[in-house]
Amino acid sequence: MNGWQIFLTVICCLAAVVFLVLILSVKIVKQSTAIVVERLGKYHKTFDTGLHLMLPFFDRMAGKPISLKERVADFQPQPVITKDNVTMHIDTVVYFQVTDPKLYTYGVDRPLSAIENLTATTLRNIVGEMELDETLTSRDTVNSKMRIILDEATDPWGIKINRVELKNILPPKDIQDAMEKQMRAERERREAILIAEGEKKSNILVAEGEKQAAILRAEARKMALIAEAEGRATAIKKINDAKPDAAYLTLQGFEALKYLADGKSTKIIVPSNIQNVASLFTSIAETLTPVKEEESSKEEKIPENKPAENFTEKYL
């Protein structure tokens, strides 16, 4: 091997080393991901999304790339004792997100396990101050309290708790059976109420219909009787006009007497026997005679341009 061959071999080895160093130095970080870099065992820098260069043999990643996306942790059911000494199992779901990769890397060992233990402890403390019925009906209250407590406790770990949900609440078997019976009885009660309400409305509608029908029948009978009475009155009037009897004449006399009494006549003679039609008409004639004479004397004094007053308006 001559000198040129040795030189070319050395150049190739150096090029391979440089290429390997470049490969180890270049680091590409994906979207929604962060990398914590240590230099000589000490925290150096956090690489965000993009292209970065690391110093070979001095810089290294402190663990795997950290996802900055929101994550979901579904924990196993935890036994919890309520204030009224009822043991039930509750499993929770926690939605969290890493906000500080450095604190997440160095703040706590095994962050997910820490969150699970912290969730179980917080759940026992909150539910332990509530009775069974309150626990079953106050999920939103428990979720809100747990989110606030967990978010404050995980802040030094670079973790933000977005939501906490009680996934399942499982009371003991005997309590579940009692609750099912109660729910069944409540459903039956509501069904009975609905049936009763329907029957009530149906009866009311039937009664209203019968009432309206009775009113209409009464109105029809009333109109029929009125029409019959009017027909009879018309027939009697025609008969009396054709051949009036004493009763009809007496009635007409009363009408005339009423007319005179309401007027301005100064002389009204009422016969003792008011049923005597001839005497009644004689009295009317005697009453009207002076009135007509006075009217004739006054008509002579009426100016030509002034119309004569109506007889009934002047004397009656």
C-alpha positions as CSV (number, residue, x, y, z in Angstrom):
1,M,0.0,0.0,0.0
2,N,1.5,3.3,-1.1
3,G,1.1,6.7,0.4
4,W,-1.8,7.8,-1.8
5,Q,-3.8,4.8,-0.8
6,I,-3.2,5.4,2.9
7,F,-4.2,9.1,2.4
8,L,-7.4,8.2,0.6
9,T,-8.3,5.7,3.4
10,V,-7.8,8.3,6.1
11,I,-9.9,10.8,4.2
12,C,-12.7,8.3,3.8
13,C,-12.7,7.5,7.5
14,L,-12.8,11.2,8.4
15,A,-15.7,11.8,6.0
16,A,-17.6,8.9,7.6
17,V,-16.9,10.3,11.1
18,V,-18.1,13.7,10.1
19,F,-21.2,12.3,8.4
20,L,-22.0,10.3,11.6
21,V,-21.4,13.4,13.8
22,L,-23.8,15.4,11.6
23,I,-26.4,12.7,11.8
24,L,-26.1,12.7,15.6
25,S,-26.1,16.5,15.8
26,V,-29.2,17.2,13.8
27,K,-32.5,16.7,15.6
28,I,-35.9,17.3,14.1
29,V,-38.8,17.9,16.5
30,K,-42.3,17.1,15.3
31,Q,-45.4,19.3,15.8
32,S,-46.9,19.3,19.3
33,T,-43.8,17.7,20.7
34,A,-40.9,18.9,22.8
35,I,-37.5,17.5,23.7
36,V,-35.6,18.2,26.9
37,V,-31.8,18.3,26.2
38,E,-29.1,17.7,28.8
39,R,-25.5,18.7,28.4
40,L,-23.0,16.7,30.5
41,G,-25.9,15.5,32.7
42,K,-27.4,18.9,33.4
43,Y,-30.5,20.5,31.9
44,H,-29.4,22.6,28.9
45,K,-32.4,23.4,26.7
46,T,-35.9,22.5,25.5
47,F,-36.3,21.9,21.8
48,D,-39.6,22.9,20.3
49,T,-41.0,22.1,16.9
50,G,-38.4,22.4,14.1
51,L,-34.8,21.6,13.2
52,H,-32.1,21.8,16.0
53,L,-28.4,21.0,16.4
54,M,-26.9,19.1,19.3
55,L,-23.3,18.9,20.4
56,P,-22.2,15.3,19.8
57,F,-20.9,13.4,22.8
58,F,-21.9,16.2,25.1
59,D,-25.7,16.7,24.6
60,R,-28.3,14.1,24.9
61,M,-32.1,13.8,25.3
62,A,-33.5,13.5,28.8
63,G,-35.9,10.7,28.0
64,K,-38.4,10.3,25.1
65,P,-40.0,13.2,23.3
66,I,-42.8,14.7,25.3
67,S,-46.3,15.1,23.7
68,L,-47.9,18.5,24.3
69,K,-51.4,17.3,23.2
70,E,-54.2,16.8,25.6
71,R,-54.2,13.3,27.0
72,V,-56.8,11.1,28.7
73,A,-56.1,9.0,31.7
74,D,-58.8,6.4,32.6
75,F,-58.1,5.1,36.1
76,Q,-59.4,1.9,37.6
77,P,-62.4,2.1,40.1
78,Q,-61.4,3.2,43.6
79,P,-63.2,2.1,46.8
80,V,-64.7,5.2,48.5
81,I,-66.6,5.5,51.7
82,T,-69.4,8.1,52.0
83,K,-70.3,10.1,55.0
84,D,-73.1,7.7,55.9
85,N,-70.7,4.7,55.8
86,V,-71.6,3.3,52.4
87,T,-68.7,1.8,50.4
88,M,-68.9,2.2,46.6
89,H,-66.5,2.1,43.7
90,I,-65.9,5.1,41.5
91,D,-63.7,5.2,38.4
92,T,-62.5,8.6,37.1
93,V,-61.3,10.0,33.8
94,V,-58.8,12.8,33.9
95,Y,-58.0,15.1,30.9
96,F,-54.6,16.7,31.3
97,Q,-51.9,18.5,29.2
98,V,-48.2,19.1,29.6
99,T,-47.5,22.8,29.7
100,D,-43.8,22.8,30.9
101,P,-41.7,19.9,29.5
102,K,-38.8,20.7,31.9
103,L,-41.0,20.5,35.1
104,Y,-42.8,17.4,33.6
105,T,-39.3,15.7,33.2
106,Y,-37.8,16.7,36.5
107,G,-40.8,17.5,38.7
108,V,-42.1,14.0,39.5
109,D,-41.2,10.5,38.8
110,R,-43.8,8.6,36.8
111,P,-46.3,11.4,36.3
112,L,-49.3,9.3,35.3
113,S,-48.9,7.1,38.4
114,A,-48.7,10.3,40.5
115,I,-51.8,11.7,39.0
116,E,-53.7,8.5,39.6
117,N,-52.8,8.3,43.3
118,L,-53.5,12.0,43.7
119,T,-56.9,11.5,42.0
120,A,-57.9,8.6,44.3
121,T,-56.9,10.6,47.4
122,T,-58.8,13.7,46.4
123,L,-61.9,11.6,45.5
124,R,-61.9,9.9,48.9
125,N,-61.6,13.3,50.7
126,I,-64.5,14.9,48.7
127,V,-66.9,12.0,48.7
128,G,-66.1,11.2,52.4
129,E,-67.8,14.5,53.3
130,M,-71.0,13.7,51.3
131,E,-73.8,11.2,51.8
132,L,-74.8,8.6,49.2
133,D,-77.7,10.5,47.8
134,E,-75.7,13.7,47.5
135,T,-72.9,11.8,45.8
136,L,-75.2,10.3,43.2
137,T,-76.9,13.6,42.4
138,S,-73.8,16.0,42.6
139,R,-71.4,14.7,40.0
140,D,-70.8,18.1,38.5
141,T,-69.9,19.5,42.0
142,V,-67.5,16.6,42.6
143,N,-65.9,17.0,39.2
144,S,-65.4,20.7,39.6
145,K,-63.8,20.4,43.1
146,M,-61.5,17.6,41.9
147,R,-60.4,19.6,38.9
148,I,-59.5,22.6,41.0
149,I,-57.6,20.6,43.6
150,L,-55.7,18.4,41.0
151,D,-54.8,21.4,38.8
152,E,-53.3,23.2,41.8
153,A,-51.4,20.1,43.0
154,T,-50.0,19.2,39.5
155,D,-48.9,22.7,38.6
156,P,-45.3,22.2,40.0
157,W,-45.1,19.1,37.7
158,G,-45.8,21.2,34.5
159,I,-49.2,19.6,34.1
160,K,-52.6,21.3,33.6
161,I,-55.8,19.4,34.5
162,N,-58.4,20.4,32.0
163,R,-61.3,18.2,33.1
164,V,-62.2,15.5,35.6
165,E,-65.2,13.2,35.2
166,L,-66.7,10.5,37.4
167,K,-67.2,7.8,34.8
168,N,-69.1,5.2,36.9
169,I,-70.5,5.2,40.5
170,L,-71.2,1.7,41.7
171,P,-73.0,1.4,45.1
172,P,-73.2,-2.0,46.9
173,K,-75.5,-4.7,45.4
174,D,-78.2,-4.3,48.0
175,I,-78.3,-0.6,47.5
176,Q,-78.5,-1.0,43.8
177,D,-81.4,-3.4,44.1
178,A,-83.2,-0.9,46.4
179,M,-82.6,1.9,44.0
180,E,-83.9,-0.1,41.1
181,K,-87.1,-0.9,43.1
182,Q,-87.5,2.7,43.9
183,M,-87.0,3.8,40.3
184,R,-89.5,1.1,39.2
185,A,-92.1,2.3,41.7
186,E,-91.5,5.9,40.6
187,R,-92.0,5.0,37.0
188,E,-95.2,3.1,37.8
189,R,-96.4,6.1,39.9
190,R,-95.8,8.5,37.0
191,E,-97.5,6.2,34.6
192,A,-100.6,6.0,36.9
193,I,-100.6,9.8,37.1
194,L,-100.5,10.1,33.3
195,I,-103.3,7.6,32.9
196,A,-105.4,9.5,35.5
197,E,-104.7,12.8,33.9
198,G,-105.8,11.4,30.5
199,E,-109.0,10.0,31.9
200,K,-109.7,13.3,33.7
201,K,-109.3,15.3,30.5
202,S,-111.4,12.8,28.6
203,N,-114.2,13.1,31.1
204,I,-114.0,16.9,31.0
205,L,-114.3,16.9,27.3
206,V,-117.3,14.6,27.3
207,A,-119.0,16.8,30.0
208,E,-118.3,19.9,28.0
209,G,-119.7,18.2,24.9
210,E,-122.9,17.2,26.7
211,K,-123.2,20.7,28.2
212,Q,-123.0,22.3,24.8
213,A,-125.5,19.8,23.3
214,A,-127.9,20.6,26.2
215,I,-127.5,24.3,25.6
216,L,-128.1,23.9,21.9
217,R,-131.2,21.8,22.5
218,A,-132.6,24.4,25.0
219,E,-132.0,27.2,22.5
220,A,-133.7,25.2,19.8
221,R,-136.8,24.6,22.0
222,K,-136.8,28.3,23.0
223,M,-136.7,29.4,19.4
224,A,-139.5,26.9,18.5
225,L,-141.7,28.2,21.3
226,I,-141.1,31.8,20.4
227,A,-141.9,31.1,16.7
228,E,-145.1,29.3,17.8
229,A,-146.1,32.1,20.1
230,E,-145.5,34.7,17.4
231,G,-147.5,32.7,14.9
232,R,-150.4,32.4,17.3
233,A,-150.3,36.2,18.1
234,T,-150.3,37.0,14.4
235,A,-153.2,34.7,13.8
236,I,-155.2,36.2,16.7
237,K,-154.5,39.7,15.5
238,K,-155.7,38.9,12.0
239,I,-158.8,37.4,13.4
240,N,-159.5,40.4,15.6
241,D,-158.9,42.8,12.8
242,A,-161.4,41.0,10.7
243,K,-164.0,40.7,13.5
244,P,-162.9,42.3,16.8
245,D,-164.4,41.1,20.0
246,A,-164.9,42.9,23.3
247,A,-161.5,41.8,24.7
248,Y,-159.7,43.1,21.6
249,L,-161.5,46.4,21.7
250,T,-160.8,46.8,25.4
251,L,-157.1,46.2,24.8
252,Q,-157.1,48.8,22.0
253,G,-158.9,51.2,24.4
254,F,-156.2,50.8,26.9
255,E,-153.5,51.5,24.3
256,A,-155.3,54.7,23.3
257,L,-155.7,55.8,26.9
258,K,-152.1,55.2,27.6
259,Y,-151.2,57.3,24.5
260,L,-153.4,60.2,25.7
261,A,-152.0,60.0,29.3
262,D,-148.5,60.4,28.0
263,G,-149.4,63.5,25.9
264,K,-150.2,67.1,26.8
265,S,-154.0,66.7,26.9
266,T,-155.6,68.7,29.7
267,K,-158.8,66.8,29.8
268,I,-159.0,63.0,30.2
269,I,-162.3,61.3,31.2
270,V,-162.0,57.7,32.4
271,P,-165.3,55.8,32.5
272,S,-166.2,53.8,35.6
273,N,-166.8,50.7,33.5
274,I,-163.5,50.6,31.6
275,Q,-164.6,47.4,29.8
276,N,-167.3,49.4,28.1
277,V,-165.8,50.0,24.8
278,A,-168.4,52.4,23.6
279,S,-167.9,54.5,26.7
280,L,-164.1,54.4,26.3
281,F,-164.2,55.6,22.7
282,T,-166.8,58.4,23.7
283,S,-164.3,59.5,26.4
284,I,-161.5,59.6,23.8
285,A,-163.7,61.6,21.4
286,E,-164.6,64.1,24.1
287,T,-161.0,64.5,24.9
288,L,-159.8,65.0,21.4
289,T,-162.6,67.5,20.4
290,P,-161.4,70.6,22.3
291,V,-157.9,69.8,21.5
292,K,-158.7,69.8,17.7
293,E,-160.6,73.1,18.1
294,E,-157.7,74.7,19.8
295,E,-155.4,73.4,17.2
296,S,-157.6,74.9,14.4
297,S,-157.6,78.3,16.1
298,K,-153.8,78.2,16.4
299,E,-153.2,77.1,12.8
300,E,-154.7,80.4,11.6
301,K,-151.9,82.3,13.4
302,I,-149.1,80.2,12.0
303,P,-146.9,82.1,9.5
304,E,-146.8,80.8,6.0
305,N,-143.1,80.1,6.2
306,K,-143.5,78.1,9.4
307,P,-144.8,74.5,9.1
308,A,-147.6,73.4,11.5
309,E,-146.6,71.4,14.5
310,N,-147.4,67.8,14.7
311,F,-150.5,67.0,16.6
312,T,-148.9,64.6,18.9
313,E,-145.9,66.8,19.6
314,K,-148.1,69.8,20.5
315,Y,-151.0,68.4,22.4
316,L,-150.1,64.9,23.5
